[in-house]
Amino acid sequence: MAEGKKYLRISEAAAMIGCSGQTLRNYQVKGLLVPEIIFESGQRRYSVSQIEKFIQEKMGVKV
């Protein structure tokens, strides 16, 4: 993972947005919010900045 960048697990990212992990999986399928990192095991990692940007752009909320 990139140095200095904070990454969130799917449950942490979902909590930050206020949705479920399944909703984030659906967003990924639709191309709305694709994790920055997907491990071979299927684990997803979202950057904090990516989630903040999503919240601002898609939900109209300042973080």
CHARMM internal coordinates of N, CA and C (Angstrom, degrees):
IC EDIT
DIST 1 N 1 CA 1.4554
DIST 1 CA 1 C 1.5313
ANGL 1 N 1 CA 1 C 109.15
DIST 1 C 2 N 1.3024
ANGL 1 CA 1 C 2 N 114.98
DIHE 1 N 1 CA 1 C 2 N 154.64
DIST 2 N 2 CA 1.4605
ANGL 1 C 2 N 2 CA 120.92
DIHE 1 CA 1 C 2 N 2 CA -176.53
DIST 2 CA 2 C 1.5217
ANGL 2 N 2 CA 2 C 111.12
DIHE 1 C 2 N 2 CA 2 C -66.93
DIST 2 C 3 N 1.3309
ANGL 2 CA 2 C 3 N 115.19
DIHE 2 N 2 CA 2 C 3 N 139.72
DIST 3 N 3 CA 1.4616
ANGL 2 C 3 N 3 CA 121.67
DIHE 2 CA 2 C 3 N 3 CA 178.62
DIST 3 CA 3 C 1.5261
ANGL 3 N 3 CA 3 C 110.36
DIHE 2 C 3 N 3 CA 3 C -65.68
DIST 3 C 4 N 1.3210
ANGL 3 CA 3 C 4 N 117.08
DIHE 3 N 3 CA 3 C 4 N 139.47
DIST 4 N 4 CA 1.4448
ANGL 3 C 4 N 4 CA 121.55
DIHE 3 CA 3 C 4 N 4 CA 174.03
DIST 4 CA 4 C 1.5126
ANGL 4 N 4 CA 4 C 115.77
DIHE 3 C 4 N 4 CA 4 C 77.84
DIST 4 C 5 N 1.3107
ANGL 4 CA 4 C 5 N 118.09
DIHE 4 N 4 CA 4 C 5 N -3.22
DIST 5 N 5 CA 1.4536
ANGL 4 C 5 N 5 CA 121.38
DIHE 4 CA 4 C 5 N 5 CA -178.79
DIST 5 CA 5 C 1.5190
ANGL 5 N 5 CA 5 C 108.59
DIHE 4 C 5 N 5 CA 5 C -102.94
DIST 5 C 6 N 1.3042
ANGL 5 CA 5 C 6 N 117.26
DIHE 5 N 5 CA 5 C 6 N 134.79
DIST 6 N 6 CA 1.4610
ANGL 5 C 6 N 6 CA 122.35
DIHE 5 CA 5 C 6 N 6 CA -179.60
DIST 6 CA 6 C 1.5228
ANGL 6 N 6 CA 6 C 109.20
DIHE 5 C 6 N 6 CA 6 C -93.13
DIST 6 C 7 N 1.3192
ANGL 6 CA 6 C 7 N 116.08
DIHE 6 N 6 CA 6 C 7 N 126.70
DIST 7 N 7 CA 1.4566
ANGL 6 C 7 N 7 CA 121.55
DIHE 6 CA 6 C 7 N 7 CA 179.59
DIST 7 CA 7 C 1.5211
ANGL 7 N 7 CA 7 C 110.90
DIHE 6 C 7 N 7 CA 7 C -113.64
DIST 7 C 8 N 1.3221
ANGL 7 CA 7 C 8 N 114.89
DIHE 7 N 7 CA 7 C 8 N 146.97
DIST 8 N 8 CA 1.4577
ANGL 7 C 8 N 8 CA 122.49
DIHE 7 CA 7 C 8 N 8 CA -179.11
DIST 8 CA 8 C 1.5204
ANGL 8 N 8 CA 8 C 110.48
DIHE 7 C 8 N 8 CA 8 C -115.44
DIST 8 C 9 N 1.3141
ANGL 8 CA 8 C 9 N 115.20
DIHE 8 N 8 CA 8 C 9 N 145.54
DIST 9 N 9 CA 1.4662
ANGL 8 C 9 N 9 CA 120.62
DIHE 8 CA 8 C 9 N 9 CA 170.48
DIST 9 CA 9 C 1.5190
ANGL 9 N 9 CA 9 C 107.73
DIHE 8 C 9 N 9 CA 9 C -74.52
DIST 9 C 10 N 1.3081
ANGL 9 CA 9 C 10 N 116.94
DIHE 9 N 9 CA 9 C 10 N 165.92
DIST 10 N 10 CA 1.4558
ANGL 9 C 10 N 10 CA 120.78
DIHE 9 CA 9 C 10 N 10 CA -176.58
DIST 10 CA 10 C 1.5325
ANGL 10 N 10 CA 10 C 111.60
DIHE 9 C 10 N 10 CA 10 C -59.27
DIST 10 C 11 N 1.3292
ANGL 10 CA 10 C 11 N 117.42
DIHE 10 N 10 CA 10 C 11 N -38.45
DIST 11 N 11 CA 1.4688
ANGL 10 C 11 N 11 CA 119.83
DIHE 10 CA 10 C 11 N 11 CA -179.64
DIST 11 CA 11 C 1.5300
ANGL 11 N 11 CA 11 C 111.10
DIHE 10 C 11 N 11 CA 11 C -66.71
DIST 11 C 12 N 1.3334
ANGL 11 CA 11 C 12 N 116.69
DIHE 11 N 11 CA 11 C 12 N -36.59
DIST 12 N 12 CA 1.4642
ANGL 11 C 12 N 12 CA 120.85
DIHE 11 CA 11 C 12 N 12 CA 178.92
DIST 12 CA 12 C 1.5315
ANGL 12 N 12 CA 12 C 110.94
DIHE 11 C 12 N 12 CA 12 C -70.07
DIST 12 C 13 N 1.3235
ANGL 12 CA 12 C 13 N 115.98
DIHE 12 N 12 CA 12 C 13 N -42.13
DIST 13 N 13 CA 1.4655
ANGL 12 C 13 N 13 CA 120.45
DIHE 12 CA 12 C 13 N 13 CA 178.63
DIST 13 CA 13 C 1.5293
ANGL 13 N 13 CA 13 C 110.24
DIHE 12 C 13 N 13 CA 13 C -64.96
DIST 13 C 14 N 1.3226
ANGL 13 CA 13 C 14 N 116.71
DIHE 13 N 13 CA 13 C 14 N -41.84
DIST 14 N 14 CA 1.4701
ANGL 13 C 14 N 14 CA 120.93
DIHE 13 CA 13 C 14 N 14 CA 179.11
DIST 14 CA 14 C 1.5229
ANGL 14 N 14 CA 14 C 110.59
DIHE 13 C 14 N 14 CA 14 C -62.47
DIST 14 C 15 N 1.3194
ANGL 14 CA 14 C 15 N 117.47
DIHE 14 N 14 CA 14 C 15 N -41.86
DIST 15 N 15 CA 1.4663
ANGL 14 C 15 N 15 CA 121.37
DIHE 14 CA 14 C 15 N 15 CA 178.94
DIST 15 CA 15 C 1.5195
ANGL 15 N 15 CA 15 C 110.52
DIHE 14 C 15 N 15 CA 15 C -64.11
DIST 15 C 16 N 1.3126
ANGL 15 CA 15 C 16 N 117.07
DIHE 15 N 15 CA 15 C 16 N -39.33
DIST 16 N 16 CA 1.4606
ANGL 15 C 16 N 16 CA 121.15
DIHE 15 CA 15 C 16 N 16 CA 179.98
DIST 16 CA 16 C 1.5334
ANGL 16 N 16 CA 16 C 110.88
DIHE 15 C 16 N 16 CA 16 C -64.73
DIST 16 C 17 N 1.3283
ANGL 16 CA 16 C 17 N 116.55
DIHE 16 N 16 CA 16 C 17 N -37.84
DIST 17 N 17 CA 1.4636
ANGL 16 C 17 N 17 CA 121.47
DIHE 16 CA 16 C 17 N 17 CA 179.58
DIST 17 CA 17 C 1.5206
ANGL 17 N 17 CA 17 C 111.14
DIHE 16 C 17 N 17 CA 17 C -80.28
DIST 17 C 18 N 1.3319
ANGL 17 CA 17 C 18 N 116.30
DIHE 17 N 17 CA 17 C 18 N -33.08
DIST 18 N 18 CA 1.4604
ANGL 17 C 18 N 18 CA 120.58
DIHE 17 CA 17 C 18 N 18 CA -177.15
DIST 18 CA 18 C 1.5095
ANGL 18 N 18 CA 18 C 112.07
DIHE 17 C 18 N 18 CA 18 C 94.33
DIST 18 C 19 N 1.3232
ANGL 18 CA 18 C 19 N 115.80
DIHE 18 N 18 CA 18 C 19 N 37.08
DIST 19 N 19 CA 1.4659
ANGL 18 C 19 N 19 CA 120.92
DIHE 18 CA 18 C 19 N 19 CA 178.76
DIST 19 CA 19 C 1.5309
ANGL 19 N 19 CA 19 C 108.32
DIHE 18 C 19 N 19 CA 19 C -137.51
DIST 19 C 20 N 1.3088
ANGL 19 CA 19 C 20 N 116.12
DIHE 19 N 19 CA 19 C 20 N -173.90
DIST 20 N 20 CA 1.4674
ANGL 19 C 20 N 20 CA 120.39
DIHE 19 CA 19 C 20 N 20 CA 179.25
DIST 20 CA 20 C 1.5300
ANGL 20 N 20 CA 20 C 110.61
DIHE 19 C 20 N 20 CA 20 C -95.95
DIST 20 C 21 N 1.3120
ANGL 20 CA 20 C 21 N 114.99
DIHE 20 N 20 CA 20 C 21 N 164.29
DIST 21 N 21 CA 1.4621
ANGL 20 C 21 N 21 CA 120.32
DIHE 20 CA 20 C 21 N 21 CA 174.97
DIST 21 CA 21 C 1.5177
ANGL 21 N 21 CA 21 C 111.04
DIHE 20 C 21 N 21 CA 21 C -61.48
DIST 21 C 22 N 1.3226
ANGL 21 CA 21 C 22 N 116.70
DIHE 21 N 21 CA 21 C 22 N -35.76
DIST 22 N 22 CA 1.4680
ANGL 21 C 22 N 22 CA 120.63
DIHE 21 CA 21 C 22 N 22 CA 178.77
DIST 22 CA 22 C 1.5233
ANGL 22 N 22 CA 22 C 110.98
DIHE 21 C 22 N 22 CA 22 C -64.22
DIST 22 C 23 N 1.3239
ANGL 22 CA 22 C 23 N 116.31
DIHE 22 N 22 CA 22 C 23 N -36.93
DIST 23 N 23 CA 1.4664
ANGL 22 C 23 N 23 CA 119.90
DIHE 22 CA 22 C 23 N 23 CA 177.07
DIST 23 CA 23 C 1.5278
ANGL 23 N 23 CA 23 C 109.71
DIHE 22 C 23 N 23 CA 23 C -62.00
DIST 23 C 24 N 1.3299
ANGL 23 CA 23 C 24 N 117.65
DIHE 23 N 23 CA 23 C 24 N -42.05
DIST 24 N 24 CA 1.4644
ANGL 23 C 24 N 24 CA 120.28
DIHE 23 CA 23 C 24 N 24 CA 177.76
DIST 24 CA 24 C 1.5190
ANGL 24 N 24 CA 24 C 111.24
DIHE 23 C 24 N 24 CA 24 C -64.58
DIST 24 C 25 N 1.3200
ANGL 24 CA 24 C 25 N 117.69
DIHE 24 N 24 CA 24 C 25 N -36.68
DIST 25 N 25 CA 1.4705
ANGL 24 C 25 N 25 CA 120.28
DIHE 24 CA 24 C 25 N 25 CA 176.35
DIST 25 CA 25 C 1.5250
ANGL 25 N 25 CA 25 C 109.89
DIHE 24 C 25 N 25 CA 25 C -63.79
DIST 25 C 26 N 1.3283
ANGL 25 CA 25 C 26 N 116.56
DIHE 25 N 25 CA 25 C 26 N -40.39
DIST 26 N 26 CA 1.4697
ANGL 25 C 26 N 26 CA 120.88
DIHE 25 CA 25 C 26 N 26 CA 177.40
DIST 26 CA 26 C 1.5231
ANGL 26 N 26 CA 26 C 110.90
DIHE 25 C 26 N 26 CA 26 C -65.08
DIST 26 C 27 N 1.3451
ANGL 26 CA 26 C 27 N 117.26
DIHE 26 N 26 CA 26 C 27 N -40.69
DIST 27 N 27 CA 1.4598
ANGL 26 C 27 N 27 CA 121.31
DIHE 26 CA 26 C 27 N 27 CA 176.91
DIST 27 CA 27 C 1.5297
ANGL 27 N 27 CA 27 C 110.24
DIHE 26 C 27 N 27 CA 27 C -60.35
DIST 27 C 28 N 1.3299
ANGL 27 CA 27 C 28 N 116.34
DIHE 27 N 27 CA 27 C 28 N -38.22
DIST 28 N 28 CA 1.4623
ANGL 27 C 28 N 28 CA 120.18
DIHE 27 CA 27 C 28 N 28 CA 179.34
DIST 28 CA 28 C 1.5224
ANGL 28 N 28 CA 28 C 110.35
DIHE 27 C 28 N 28 CA 28 C -63.86
DIST 28 C 29 N 1.3146
ANGL 28 CA 28 C 29 N 117.43
DIHE 28 N 28 CA 28 C 29 N -46.45
DIST 29 N 29 CA 1.4677
ANGL 28 C 29 N 29 CA 122.19
DIHE 28 CA 28 C 29 N 29 CA -179.76
DIST 29 CA 29 C 1.5281
ANGL 29 N 29 CA 29 C 110.35
DIHE 28 C 29 N 29 CA 29 C -59.32
DIST 29 C 30 N 1.3271
ANGL 29 CA 29 C 30 N 116.52
DIHE 29 N 29 CA 29 C 30 N -39.44
DIST 30 N 30 CA 1.4710
ANGL 29 C 30 N 30 CA 121.79
DIHE 29 CA 29 C 30 N 30 CA -179.07
DIST 30 CA 30 C 1.5262
ANGL 30 N 30 CA 30 C 112.72
DIHE 29 C 30 N 30 CA 30 C -81.57
DIST 30 C 31 N 1.3376
ANGL 30 CA 30 C 31 N 116.98
DIHE 30 N 30 CA 30 C 31 N -7.23
DIST 31 N 31 CA 1.4519
ANGL 30 C 31 N 31 CA 121.44
DIHE 30 CA 30 C 31 N 31 CA 179.75
DIST 31 CA 31 C 1.5250
ANGL 31 N 31 CA 31 C 114.07
DIHE 30 C 31 N 31 CA 31 C 79.65
DIST 31 C 32 N 1.3328
ANGL 31 CA 31 C 32 N 117.22
DIHE 31 N 31 CA 31 C 32 N 14.23
DIST 32 N 32 CA 1.4582
ANGL 31 C 32 N 32 CA 121.20
DIHE 31 CA 31 C 32 N 32 CA -178.84
DIST 32 CA 32 C 1.5226
ANGL 32 N 32 CA 32 C 113.33
DIHE 31 C 32 N 32 CA 32 C -79.31
DIST 32 C 33 N 1.3228
ANGL 32 CA 32 C 33 N 116.00
DIHE 32 N 32 CA 32 C 33 N -35.17
DIST 33 N 33 CA 1.4631
ANGL 32 C 33 N 33 CA 121.27
DIHE 32 CA 32 C 33 N 33 CA -179.48
DIST 33 CA 33 C 1.5273
ANGL 33 N 33 CA 33 C 108.09
DIHE 32 C 33 N 33 CA 33 C -151.06
DIST 33 C 34 N 1.3148
ANGL 33 CA 33 C 34 N 115.13
DIHE 33 N 33 CA 33 C 34 N 96.68
DIST 34 N 34 CA 1.4609
ANGL 33 C 34 N 34 CA 121.27
DIHE 33 CA 33 C 34 N 34 CA -177.33
DIST 34 CA 34 C 1.5277
ANGL 34 N 34 CA 34 C 108.26
DIHE 33 C 34 N 34 CA 34 C -98.39
DIST 34 C 35 N 1.3359
ANGL 34 CA 34 C 35 N 117.64
DIHE 34 N 34 CA 34 C 35 N 129.13
DIST 35 N 35 CA 1.4620
ANGL 34 C 35 N 35 CA 120.47
DIHE 34 CA 34 C 35 N 35 CA -179.97
DIST 35 CA 35 C 1.5244
ANGL 35 N 35 CA 35 C 111.26
DIHE 34 C 35 N 35 CA 35 C -57.68
DIST 35 C 36 N 1.3292
ANGL 35 CA 35 C 36 N 116.49
DIHE 35 N 35 CA 35 C 36 N 145.48
DIST 36 N 36 CA 1.4665
ANGL 35 C 36 N 36 CA 120.26
DIHE 35 CA 35 C 36 N 36 CA 177.18
DIST 36 CA 36 C 1.5249
ANGL 36 N 36 CA 36 C 110.84
DIHE 35 C 36 N 36 CA 36 C -68.21
DIST 36 C 37 N 1.3214
ANGL 36 CA 36 C 37 N 115.97
DIHE 36 N 36 CA 36 C 37 N -32.04
DIST 37 N 37 CA 1.4639
ANGL 36 C 37 N 37 CA 120.56
DIHE 36 CA 36 C 37 N 37 CA -179.24
DIST 37 CA 37 C 1.5267
ANGL 37 N 37 CA 37 C 108.97
DIHE 36 C 37 N 37 CA 37 C -131.77
DIST 37 C 38 N 1.3289
ANGL 37 CA 37 C 38 N 115.97
DIHE 37 N 37 CA 37 C 38 N 132.95
DIST 38 N 38 CA 1.4636
ANGL 37 C 38 N 38 CA 121.68
DIHE 37 CA 37 C 38 N 38 CA 171.39
DIST 38 CA 38 C 1.5229
ANGL 38 N 38 CA 38 C 106.16
DIHE 37 C 38 N 38 CA 38 C -128.55
DIST 38 C 39 N 1.3145
ANGL 38 CA 38 C 39 N 115.72
DIHE 38 N 38 CA 38 C 39 N 115.29
DIST 39 N 39 CA 1.4571
ANGL 38 C 39 N 39 CA 120.88
DIHE 38 CA 38 C 39 N 39 CA -179.83
DIST 39 CA 39 C 1.5260
ANGL 39 N 39 CA 39 C 110.37
DIHE 38 C 39 N 39 CA 39 C -75.49
DIST 39 C 40 N 1.3188
ANGL 39 CA 39 C 40 N 116.41
DIHE 39 N 39 CA 39 C 40 N 161.87
DIST 40 N 40 CA 1.4612
ANGL 39 C 40 N 40 CA 121.27
DIHE 39 CA 39 C 40 N 40 CA 178.15
DIST 40 CA 40 C 1.5272
ANGL 40 N 40 CA 40 C 111.51
DIHE 39 C 40 N 40 CA 40 C -56.26
DIST 40 C 41 N 1.3147
ANGL 40 CA 40 C 41 N 116.33
DIHE 40 N 40 CA 40 C 41 N -30.76
DIST 41 N 41 CA 1.4682
ANGL 40 C 41 N 41 CA 121.09
DIHE 40 CA 40 C 41 N 41 CA -179.92
DIST 41 CA 41 C 1.5298
ANGL 41 N 41 CA 41 C 112.08
DIHE 40 C 41 N 41 CA 41 C -74.05
DIST 41 C 42 N 1.3563
ANGL 41 CA 41 C 42 N 116.65
DIHE 41 N 41 CA 41 C 42 N -9.19
DIST 42 N 42 CA 1.4550
ANGL 41 C 42 N 42 CA 120.97
DIHE 41 CA 41 C 42 N 42 CA -179.71
DIST 42 CA 42 C 1.5217
ANGL 42 N 42 CA 42 C 113.58
DIHE 41 C 42 N 42 CA 42 C 97.88
DIST 42 C 43 N 1.3297
ANGL 42 CA 42 C 43 N 116.91
DIHE 42 N 42 CA 42 C 43 N -7.04
DIST 43 N 43 CA 1.4670
ANGL 42 C 43 N 43 CA 119.53
DIHE 42 CA 42 C 43 N 43 CA 178.45
DIST 43 CA 43 C 1.5239
ANGL 43 N 43 CA 43 C 109.61
DIHE 42 C 43 N 43 CA 43 C -64.67
DIST 43 C 44 N 1.3178
ANGL 43 CA 43 C 44 N 114.95
DIHE 43 N 43 CA 43 C 44 N 138.95
DIST 44 N 44 CA 1.4567
ANGL 43 C 44 N 44 CA 121.45
DIHE 43 CA 43 C 44 N 44 CA -178.88
DIST 44 CA 44 C 1.5156
ANGL 44 N 44 CA 44 C 110.22
DIHE 43 C 44 N 44 CA 44 C -107.79
DIST 44 C 45 N 1.3388
ANGL 44 CA 44 C 45 N 115.79
DIHE 44 N 44 CA 44 C 45 N 146.18
DIST 45 N 45 CA 1.4562
ANGL 44 C 45 N 45 CA 121.39
DIHE 44 CA 44 C 45 N 45 CA 175.21
DIST 45 CA 45 C 1.5334
ANGL 45 N 45 CA 45 C 108.22
DIHE 44 C 45 N 45 CA 45 C -133.21
DIST 45 C 46 N 1.3149
ANGL 45 CA 45 C 46 N 114.38
DIHE 45 N 45 CA 45 C 46 N 128.71
DIST 46 N 46 CA 1.4569
ANGL 45 C 46 N 46 CA 122.58
DIHE 45 CA 45 C 46 N 46 CA 177.90
DIST 46 CA 46 C 1.5164
ANGL 46 N 46 CA 46 C 107.93
DIHE 45 C 46 N 46 CA 46 C -112.45
DIST 46 C 47 N 1.3338
ANGL 46 CA 46 C 47 N 117.55
DIHE 46 N 46 CA 46 C 47 N 140.16
DIST 47 N 47 CA 1.4653
ANGL 46 C 47 N 47 CA 119.00
DIHE 46 CA 46 C 47 N 47 CA 175.96
DIST 47 CA 47 C 1.5268
ANGL 47 N 47 CA 47 C 108.43
DIHE 46 C 47 N 47 CA 47 C -80.37
DIST 47 C 48 N 1.3220
ANGL 47 CA 47 C 48 N 115.65
DIHE 47 N 47 CA 47 C 48 N 151.32
DIST 48 N 48 CA 1.4580
ANGL 47 C 48 N 48 CA 121.01
DIHE 47 CA 47 C 48 N 48 CA 178.35
DIST 48 CA 48 C 1.5229
ANGL 48 N 48 CA 48 C 109.33
DIHE 47 C 48 N 48 CA 48 C -58.74
DIST 48 C 49 N 1.3342
ANGL 48 CA 48 C 49 N 116.96
DIHE 48 N 48 CA 48 C 49 N -43.92
DIST 49 N 49 CA 1.4641
ANGL 48 C 49 N 49 CA 120.36
DIHE 48 CA 48 C 49 N 49 CA -178.94
DIST 49 CA 49 C 1.5286
ANGL 49 N 49 CA 49 C 111.42
DIHE 48 C 49 N 49 CA 49 C -63.62
DIST 49 C 50 N 1.3207
ANGL 49 CA 49 C 50 N 117.86
DIHE 49 N 49 CA 49 C 50 N -35.24
DIST 50 N 50 CA 1.4591
ANGL 49 C 50 N 50 CA 122.20
DIHE 49 CA 49 C 50 N 50 CA 177.71
DIST 50 CA 50 C 1.5300
ANGL 50 N 50 CA 50 C 110.33
DIHE 49 C 50 N 50 CA 50 C -64.23
DIST 50 C 51 N 1.3105
ANGL 50 CA 50 C 51 N 117.26
DIHE 50 N 50 CA 50 C 51 N -43.21
DIST 51 N 51 CA 1.4650
ANGL 50 C 51 N 51 CA 121.27
DIHE 50 CA 50 C 51 N 51 CA -179.84
DIST 51 CA 51 C 1.5220
ANGL 51 N 51 CA 51 C 110.15
DIHE 50 C 51 N 51 CA 51 C -69.02
DIST 51 C 52 N 1.3293
ANGL 51 CA 51 C 52 N 117.74
DIHE 51 N 51 CA 51 C 52 N -42.65
DIST 52 N 52 CA 1.4623
ANGL 51 C 52 N 52 CA 120.75
DIHE 51 CA 51 C 52 N 52 CA 178.09
DIST 52 CA 52 C 1.5281
ANGL 52 N 52 CA 52 C 110.88
DIHE 51 C 52 N 52 CA 52 C -60.30
DIST 52 C 53 N 1.3151
ANGL 52 CA 52 C 53 N 117.10
DIHE 52 N 52 CA 52 C 53 N -42.67
DIST 53 N 53 CA 1.4647
ANGL 52 C 53 N 53 CA 121.66
DIHE 52 CA 52 C 53 N 53 CA 179.03
DIST 53 CA 53 C 1.5324
ANGL 53 N 53 CA 53 C 110.13
DIHE 52 C 53 N 53 CA 53 C -63.79
DIST 53 C 54 N 1.3253
ANGL 53 CA 53 C 54 N 117.16
DIHE 53 N 53 CA 53 C 54 N -42.65
DIST 54 N 54 CA 1.4659
ANGL 53 C 54 N 54 CA 121.44
DIHE 53 CA 53 C 54 N 54 CA 178.27
DIST 54 CA 54 C 1.5240
ANGL 54 N 54 CA 54 C 110.58
DIHE 53 C 54 N 54 CA 54 C -60.04
DIST 54 C 55 N 1.3130
ANGL 54 CA 54 C 55 N 116.33
DIHE 54 N 54 CA 54 C 55 N -45.58
DIST 55 N 55 CA 1.4660
ANGL 54 C 55 N 55 CA 120.82
DIHE 54 CA 54 C 55 N 55 CA -179.47
DIST 55 CA 55 C 1.5268
ANGL 55 N 55 CA 55 C 110.03
DIHE 54 C 55 N 55 CA 55 C -61.02
DIST 55 C 56 N 1.3085
ANGL 55 CA 55 C 56 N 116.79
DIHE 55 N 55 CA 55 C 56 N -45.08
DIST 56 N 56 CA 1.4652
ANGL 55 C 56 N 56 CA 121.02
DIHE 55 CA 55 C 56 N 56 CA -178.95
DIST 56 CA 56 C 1.5237
ANGL 56 N 56 CA 56 C 112.13
DIHE 55 C 56 N 56 CA 56 C -65.43
DIST 56 C 57 N 1.3314
ANGL 56 CA 56 C 57 N 116.95
DIHE 56 N 56 CA 56 C 57 N -46.76
DIST 57 N 57 CA 1.4622
ANGL 56 C 57 N 57 CA 121.29
DIHE 56 CA 56 C 57 N 57 CA -174.83
DIST 57 CA 57 C 1.5250
ANGL 57 N 57 CA 57 C 113.32
DIHE 56 C 57 N 57 CA 57 C -76.71
DIST 57 C 58 N 1.3024
ANGL 57 CA 57 C 58 N 117.17
DIHE 57 N 57 CA 57 C 58 N -44.77
DIST 58 N 58 CA 1.4595
ANGL 57 C 58 N 58 CA 120.78
DIHE 57 CA 57 C 58 N 58 CA -172.56
DIST 58 CA 58 C 1.5173
ANGL 58 N 58 CA 58 C 113.38
DIHE 57 C 58 N 58 CA 58 C -91.38
DIST 58 C 59 N 1.3221
ANGL 58 CA 58 C 59 N 116.60
DIHE 58 N 58 CA 58 C 59 N -25.65
DIST 59 N 59 CA 1.4444
ANGL 58 C 59 N 59 CA 119.04
DIHE 58 CA 58 C 59 N 59 CA -175.42
DIST 59 CA 59 C 1.5244
ANGL 59 N 59 CA 59 C 112.02
DIHE 58 C 59 N 59 CA 59 C -113.44
DIST 59 C 60 N 1.3290
ANGL 59 CA 59 C 60 N 117.18
DIHE 59 N 59 CA 59 C 60 N -5.51
DIST 60 N 60 CA 1.4572
ANGL 59 C 60 N 60 CA 121.19
DIHE 59 CA 59 C 60 N 60 CA 177.28
DIST 60 CA 60 C 1.5125
ANGL 60 N 60 CA 60 C 115.19
DIHE 59 C 60 N 60 CA 60 C 65.21
DIST 60 C 61 N 1.3405
ANGL 60 CA 60 C 61 N 116.03
DIHE 60 N 60 CA 60 C 61 N 30.06
DIST 61 N 61 CA 1.4705
ANGL 60 C 61 N 61 CA 120.47
DIHE 60 CA 60 C 61 N 61 CA -177.66
DIST 61 CA 61 C 1.5196
ANGL 61 N 61 CA 61 C 108.02
DIHE 60 C 61 N 61 CA 61 C -117.54
DIST 61 C 62 N 1.3329
ANGL 61 CA 61 C 62 N 116.25
DIHE 61 N 61 CA 61 C 62 N 132.88
DIST 62 N 62 CA 1.4691
ANGL 61 C 62 N 62 CA 121.02
DIHE 61 CA 61 C 62 N 62 CA 174.92
DIST 62 CA 62 C 1.5212
ANGL 62 N 62 CA 62 C 108.89
DIHE 61 C 62 N 62 CA 62 C -78.75
DIST 62 C 63 N 1.3370
ANGL 62 CA 62 C 63 N 115.16
DIHE 62 N 62 CA 62 C 63 N 134.27
DIST 63 N 63 CA 1.4637
ANGL 62 C 63 N 63 CA 120.36
DIHE 62 CA 62 C 63 N 63 CA -179.92
DIST 63 CA 63 C 1.5036
ANGL 63 N 63 CA 63 C 108.71
DIHE 62 C 63 N 63 CA 63 C -101.73
END
COOR INIT
IC SEED 1 N 1 CA 1 C
IC BUILD
